Amino acid sequence: MSKDIIVIGGGIIGLCSAYYLQKGGHQVTIVDQSNLDAGASYVNAGYLSPSHIVPLSAPGVMKKGFKWMFNSSSPLYIKPRLEQDFIKWTWAFNKSCSANHVSKAIPAIKAITLLSQDLYDDIKRDEQFSFHYEKKGLLMLCKTEAMLEEEIETAHIAKQEGLEAKTISLEELQVLEPNVAMNVKGATYYKCDSHTTPHEFMEEMKTYLKNSGVQFYKNEKVQDLNISNGKINSIITDKQVLKADEFILAAGSWSYLLSKKLGLKLLLQAGKGYRINTNRKTNISVPAILAEAKVAVTPMNGFTRFAGTMEIAGINHTINKARVEAIANAATRYYPEITLNSEEKQKAASGLRPVSPDGLPYIGKSSKCKNLTIATGHAMMGWSMATATGKLVSEIIADKETVIPVTLFSPDRRF
């Protein structure tokens, strides 16, 4: 049965949800507070990474977080704040940093990322999209023996899960990347990963949706919800009132603000990430993560992107120069012949990623509202999980059995 559906949020998750909903015969409207040309969906590393099977909340992360808390250029910077939402999130994050949680999360993360990768293939083929998309795998480059041991252990877990992962020698690394000098102790290699140029996919998807009859309202902020009998009747923006049968909350880091209006305490924090692009030739051909620095390096279409860091400091778009410098310095430490110049650093951009306390997204309906489906909280894995999330949202709306289990993604889960 065809329904009128409003998707709140026009990032990668919102667009993919709209894609599968309109394929299902629904009339879809997307409302977004931005101009739909910036933010996390445009500044990310573009990875499709089944390799990232270990959730952000893993044993030892909280300890590292406390150590890094006093260093504004550290890979994970958690700014202490006396805010109730932040304190609750931190408590839940700490509770989730357990081996038991990791073992339960790994199969769920693997399932949704592998499904997503297949769906990107399907979309590119079915819609004849031309966005840049390569399957060259992903390197984890390590400067220290301690980090290399850690990454070898993670690769071993991935291999046990059936993913193409292995440790490679410095000689093998040179064969993979013959034209770039690297100052590393060793590496692991995930053949199962692939990469894209994000803005190309976003532009093609927006064009496709518009041509398919999806209505867009951009630069329009949702200010309130009209609710009665556990249902949303309409949303009130700063410009109009919009009615629909079903609503999708895919507003990224802003989702928790709207969820509060439903009495739903969605634990979510904005995790700011940064990117620096260089149009100069780097000779890097295989995507890599600089393991100790937690910096992602992606050879995109016509440029190379250096992206990373996780700064949990509330919703703000301030560019922290110390964090930009940390990314630039990391690039030179691992690739001694590459130096990002002041102009490139000056043009650095940031995006806010919605981070749940347990490293798993929120996908599904809450008992608090009958006609709201939530799709947020993907943290650094939004790009890797987007197409599968969109498909799951469409199946939930159609009241079908989902293609993969979504129990662990429930918005009502307890920590």
C-alpha positions, 0 to 999 in steps of 0.5 A, a space after each residue: 500500500 502506497 504511503 506519504 512518507 517524510 524523511 527528516 534528513 538529506 544525508 547519505 542515510 536519508 537519501 538511501 532510505 528515500 531511494 528504497 521507499 520510492 522503489 516501494 511505490 511510496 510518495 517521499 518528501 525529504 526535509 533538511 536544514 542544510 543546502 544538501 551540499 556539505 556535512 559528514 556525507 560529503 567530507 567522509 573517507 568514502 570507505 565501504 568497509 566490512 573490515 571495520 567489524 569491531 565497534 567503537 566501544 571496545 575494551 580499553 577504548 574508555 581508558 585511552 579516551 581518558 588519556 586523550 581527553 587532555 590532548 586536543 590533537 589526539 585521535 579521540 578527543 572527548 571534551 568533558 561537559 556537565 551536560 546530562 545527555 553527555 554524562 548519560 552517553 558516557 556512562 552507556 559508552 563505558 558500559 558497552 566497552 566489553 568483550 561480550 558486547 564486541 562478540 555480539 556486535 561483530 556479526 551484526 556489523 559484518 552483515 550490514 556492511 556486506 549487504 551495503 556493499 552489494 547494494 552499492 553494486 546493484 544501484 550503480 548497475 540498475 540506475 547506470 550511475 557513474 560515481 567513482 567506485 573502486 575495489 582495491 581493498 584497504 591497508 592498515 599501516 603501522 609505525 610501531 610493533 605494538 600497533 602491528 600486533 593489535 592489527 594482526 589480531 584484528 585481521 585474524 578475527 576478520 579472517 575467522 569471520 570469513 573476510 579477506 584479511 591478511 598480514 602483509 610483508 614490507 615487500 608485499 606492501 611495496 608491490 601494492 604501492 610501488 610509487 609512494 615512499 612509506 615509513 612503517 613497520 608493517 601492515 595488514 590488508 583487507 581485500 574485502 574493502 572498497 572506496 568511493 568519491 562521496 560527493 559524486 554518489 550524493 549528486 547522482 542520487 539526489 538527481 535520480 530521486 528528483 527525477 523519480 518524483 521525490 520532493 525536496 525541501 532544503 534549508 528548512 529546519 524541523 522545529 516541532 512535531 504534532 503528536 497525538 495517540 502515540 503518532 506523529 500527525 505532522 511536522 512543523 518547520 520554520 516555513 510550513 506544516 507538512 503531513 504524512 502517514 509515516 516519518 523517518 528520522 535520519 537527521 544524523 547528530 540532530 536526531 536526538 533533539 527531535 527524539 526528545 519531543 517524543 519522550 524518547 531518550 535517544 543516546 547520541 553524541 556528535 562526533 566531529 571528523 575532519 578532512 584535508 584534500 590535496 589535488 597534487 599528485 601523491 601516487 597513493 593508489 590503495 586506501 589506507 588507515 594510518 593506524 596509530 593516528 587513526 587517519 584515513 587516506 583515500 585516493 579519490 577521483 582527481 584528488 587524495 583525501 586525508 580524513 579522521 579524528 573523532 571529536 566529541 564536543 557537542 554540535 558545533 562546526 568550529 574547525 579546531 586547527 590542532 586537529 587539522 595539524 594532527 592529520 597533516 602531520 600524520 600524513 608526513 609521518 607515514 608518507 615522508 615525501 608527502 607534505 600537506 601545504 598551508 592552503 590545503 590545511 586552510 580549506 579543511 572541512 568538518 562533518 558531524 557523525 552521530 555516535 551511539 554509545 555502543 558503536 551500533 546504529 539505531 534502525 527501527 521503530 520505537 515503542 514511543 511512536 507508531 509511525 516513526 522509523 529511526 535511522 541514525 547513530 552510524 558514527 564513522 560507518 554511515 557510508 559503509 552501512 547506508 544502502 543497507 540501512 535504506 533497504 531495512 527502513 523500507 522493509 520496516 515501513 512495509 512490515 516485511 521480515 528484514 533481510 538481516 536481523 535488526 534486533 541489536 539496532 533497536 532504538 529502545 535497546 538498553 545499555 
